[in-house]
């Protein structure tokens, strides 16, 4: 996915050294197109935007501030800006958001990434820590967070949800960066799941077959 980072990072030095009386020089052409598209969308979603920008000068300065704020906050991917725009449209206020407010909207929640909330993920891990390979997980990232937190600790209630939430956030950040996770196959962990019962079962089966063979021999001898 093409990011805005490559488009607007060259403007950082200009933003830092620019003089307020020359706002048009603050951003390059490509960055200007990105910000102009964003502002058009925000203006359409917020009909009261003119209260924040009574003239062209204030609007140009606001665009330069948005560029700098987005870069400093690491919001340089178009997908993150799209998340922020989606939340802007659902926000009931008719007024233009501050840069801080828009940055907060751009930071994805678990639900934005197709993951359950941190609370729901914690409950899922608590309810299924004893059958982690048999459970059908809502998302592999939930299993990964449970594994990193520690199934034993979760099972014995020695952790607080806040501890899990910190780990879950790190896993979510990795998902956002493109990482993928998998739930191990049950067969690969059968010995752990059964605490060795597989071995004992195979031994018992072998002993049972041996006894059965002896009984069948004895029955044939009686005939």
Buried (B, 14 or more C-beta within 10 A) or exposed (E): EEBBBEBBBEBBEBBEEBEEEEBEBBBBEBBBEBBEEBBEBBBEBBEEBEEBBEEEEEBBBBBBBBBBBBBEBEBBBBEBBBBBBBBBEEBEEEEBBBBEBBBEBBBBEBEBBEBBEBEBBBEBBBEBBEEBBEBEBBBBBBBBBBBEBBBEBBBEEEBEBEBBBEBBEEBBEBBBEEEEBEBEEEEEEEEEBEEEEEEEEEEEEEEEEEEEEEEEEEEEEEE
